[in-house]
């Protein structure tokens, strides 16, 4: 779960500010295409579009401080953590 200070500002004019509280990944996403990958077909996903980056970051920070952020990647999906490689003996 990224700390609020680690959430990047947009580098170009974003399509929107999509805040994901519960999804495969959490954070602020700048296009619906990116946000949709995190929330569609995820039971219990919590997300919404904010008007400004400042609002999205303030809401993200509040959710972070309350422990409400929850990453729930689909097993075997693109956001599922992979096992670290271990060298052969």
N, C-alpha and C positions, 0 to 999 in steps of 0.2 A: 504494500500500500504506500504510494508516494507521499512524502511529507509535503504539506502545502508550499513550502519554500522551493520544492523541486518541480513544481508544476510550471512548465515553460509558457512564456507569453507567446502569443501568435507572432510570427515573423512577417506575415502578409495579411491582407484584409480577409478575415475568416467568413465563411458562410454563416456561422452562428457560434454560439457557446453552449455546447451540449454537456451538461453536468451529469455524470454517472456516479451514483451513490452505491448501487448494487448491480453488478454485471460481471462479465468475464474479466474485464479490467475496469478499474475505477479511475476517474480523473475528469479533465475537461478536454473535450474533443471539438475540433473546429469545422468538421463537415458531418452531415447526417450519415453519409456513407461510412465514415470511420466509427461513428457512435453506434450505428445500427449493428455493426459486427459484434459489438460488446453486449447488446441487450436483446435483440430479437431472438425469440425462442428460448429465452432464459426465464424460467419460472421465478417470480418474485423480483424481477429487475425493477430498479428505481432510477429514474432519469427524467430530466426535463431541460428545456432550452431556456437559457438566461439571455437578458437583453444586452449585458455588457460583460467583459472579462472580469471586471472588479466585482460584480454581483456573483458571478460563477465562482470566483476564488473565495469570496467571503462565505458563500454557502458550502463550498468544499471544505474550507477550514473549520467551519462549525460542525459539519458532519464528522470530520477527522477528530476533532476534540471530543466529541460525544461518543466516539467509537462506532459510528454507524456505517462506515465504509466497509464493504464486503466484496471481495473478488471471488467469484464462483465460476472458474473456467469449466467448460464441458470436458469430461474425460476424453483424452485422445484428440481433442480439438486443437486449433491453432494457438490457443492461449494456455494450454495445459503444459505445466512445467515438464521439461525433459530430465531424465536422470543424468547426472554428471558422468562423463567418461572416466573410466578407471583403467590405468595401464595394466597390461597383461604381465604376469610374473615372469 
